[in-house]
Amino acid sequence: MAFYSCLLHSHTFTLPHTLDLPPLSPSSKPLKPICSTPHRELLTSISASSSPSLSTLSPSPPHKLPPDFTPKQLLDAIRQQNDETSVLNLFYWASIHPNFKPTLPIYEEIIKKLGHVGSLDSMEQILEDMRVSNCCPTDGTFKIFIENYAKRDLYDEAIGVLDTMEQVFQVKPGRFCYNFLLNVLVDGKKFKLVESVCSMMFTRGVKPDVSTFNIVIKALCKSHQTRSAISMIEDMSNYGLAPDDITYTTIMKGYIEEGNLETALRIKEEMIAAKCPLSKVTVDVLIRGYCKEGRIEEALNFAEELWVEGFRPDQFTFNCLVLGLWKFGHVKQALELFDLMLQEGFDPHILTYNALISGLCKSGQVDEAVEVLNNMISRDCSPDTVTYNTLIGNLCKEKQMEQAIEIACIMTDKGILPDVRTFNSLVRGLCLTKNHDLAIDLFHGMKNYGCRPNDYTYNILINSLCLSGKIDRALGILKDMESSGCARDVVTYTTLIAGFCRNKKIEQAEEIFYQMNLQGVPRDKVAYNCLIDGLCMSKRMEKAAELMDQMILEGLQPDGFTYGSLIKGWCNVGIPENASRLLRTIETKGMALTPQTYNPLIHTFFQQKRTKEAMRLFREMEAKGTPPDAISYRTVFRGLCSGDGPIGEAVDFLVEMTDKRFMPDSSSFYMLADGLCCLSMENTLVMVVERIMKMDSFSENEVSTIRALMKIQKFQDAFDAIGRISQRRNPKRRY
């Protein structure tokens, strides 16, 4: 039965018969008296106890106090103590003075100090001293005990405080104590104990108030029983109570956390209809709800509507809106609101600063992110490790290593120690900029600094060294990884396999691949694909095909990359029939046929003078909705120009490809032009050249120069001029 049922009884104020719960949890224990002597003798007893800290009690005053000290002077002295021994020494010293009588504030201050350091036994001893000294504790005194027990997850003991109040001190706990205890239990998510305390409250005749209902509603919302929480609003009237802004806001928050903003908005309308004004917290909860669901415009409109009614956003509101805008990619608007926040005199939260810095970095505005960091420092908001790591990581990603190292130096100057993420970012940046020696030096410095490299650190170095062909150094890092006890994962092995294959050391790649199995590291699709691709590049097609079969046996399905490598491999060894069969396999599996799949086959058919088959594949690629890429068009154009087919077909295809904004490569174009000249088709050649110049956006002067050369039939000079102009405009194009 849900624990809220104890508050649903609408008749006499008694515990419902349906709840078969004991008034206390079985393990709850009242605080037991340990002696019945006055405080002077009691403290002597304490000093002789087995507690090491208490055994050091001394009659010498640990704090300078005059012999005729006042209770206020003693209270001030106790407040300056930071440990159990000092507090009890001071109290013991004061207690031996004949005219000293401790007051309630002194006792409560001692209990607070003891609770702060976790001396629960000593707290109980002091409470007993209060009893024998006839100093009556208040609800506030017992609240300290409840709070400290709960802080250490001693919830049964926290509930037992209520028994101590009633049985030892004859103080009947009121609503204040019950509500405080219930709230502590709810915050600790001890919902079963909440039910038990509710039962106890009812059976002892303590009437609930609005705060009681609000606490239990909060518990229901936290345990995802929001609908039940709504029914409690209806029940409040049975006790002559009306829901307040906290009641409504708690339920709205519960629905928002469940992702149900619409119902939360309906609760808001009910709140307004009940003439319960929206509080600042209510507004902030709803704005957070809008932002959580990405409805940023509605959040801003809502805030603007309330602005007209006198609502003024505070730090929380601004932070929430800025974070919402950033989360959904509105970095520019987040910055504008951030500026308004500063103008209004509110200090952004560190999370807001970090979010803006992260958003600016992701959008490539690293310099602007550094400006936000400077603003943060100037406003005395101390950046944390996340702040610095975000900037350093993105600067390294952009290869701005000098600035990244400068930020790292500022970080350490501020007393913030770099962590493994900081070092990994710097190592990665140095690897990206090919500074491998510095990266390895930093790697060793990292270990000397006491920051242990993780698998990501090792994998960065191994990958970068493999990419640069420095296989021996990569293997050295691998040995270091083994000796340090850092486990090699699938990324480590795959990186090495790819590195060996790239450097044409296929036997070593195979050895690493089989080591994975021996070391118990599962071989994934990427590891298989790397080795299959390497075998295909080495023209070991039978072995590559066997490996794909093994891959399938291990439950891994080949993907486009797997088939693409095999298709290219079979084409490279001059067996396009096997490649064609793989192409049809891809099709039957419903996988996407990409230009990268078709291009090797088209190229091979042209090489083997099988022009019709090559063109059939090209047209098939178009028909299946897979747009050919630049390589597709240039492969076909080169094949048509170098084949035995009619030259008109090559001219027509040139028109087709330039219509799609693809330009021919220079050698094929020269071949076509030479053929047109040999066949005295100068007019067609002029038309082709005009088209090339138009598509490549030649200037008027450049067009005039080419036309003049063509007119006097200096075709080779014209082609050379076209090549120079195009090369200057498009350095990557080989004209």
Buried (B, 14 or more C-beta within 10 A) or exposed (E): EBBBBBBBBEEEEEBBEEBEBEBBBEEBBBBEEBEEBEBBBBBBBBBEBEBEBBEEBEEEBBBEBEEEBEBEBBBBBBEEBEBBBBBBBBBBBBBEBEEBEBEBEBBBBBBBBBBBBEBBBBBBBBBBBBBBBEBEBEBEBBBBBBBBBBBEEBBBBBBBBBBBBBEBBEBEBEBBBBBBBBBBBBEBEBBEBBBBBBBBBBBBEBEBBBBBBBBBBBBBBBBEBBEBBBBBBEBBEEBEBEBBBBBBBBBBBBBBBEEBBEBBBEBBEBBEEEEBEBBBBBBBBBBBBBBBBBBBEBBBEBBEEBEEEEBEBBBBBBBBBBBBBBBBBBBEBBBEBBEBBBEEEBBBBBEBBBBBBBBBBBEEBBEBBBEBBEBBBEEEBEBBBBBBBBBBBBBBBBEBBEBBBBBBEBBEEEEBEBEBBBBBBBBBBBBBBEBBEBBBEBBEEBBEEEBEBBBBBBBBBBBBBBBBEBBEBBBBBBEBBEEEEBBBBBBBBBBBBBBBBBBEBBEBBBEBBEBBEEEEBEBBBBBBBBBBBBBBBBEBBEBBBEBBEEBEEEEBEBBBBBBBBBBBBBBBBEEBEBBBEBBEBBBEEEBEBBBBBBBBBBBBBBBEBBBEBBBEBBEBBEEEEBEBBBBBBBBBBBBBBBBEBEBEBBBEBBEEBBEEEBBBBBEBBBBBBBBBBEEEBEEBBBBBBBBBBEBBEBEEEBBEBBBEBBEEEEBEBBBBBBBEBBBEBEEEBEB
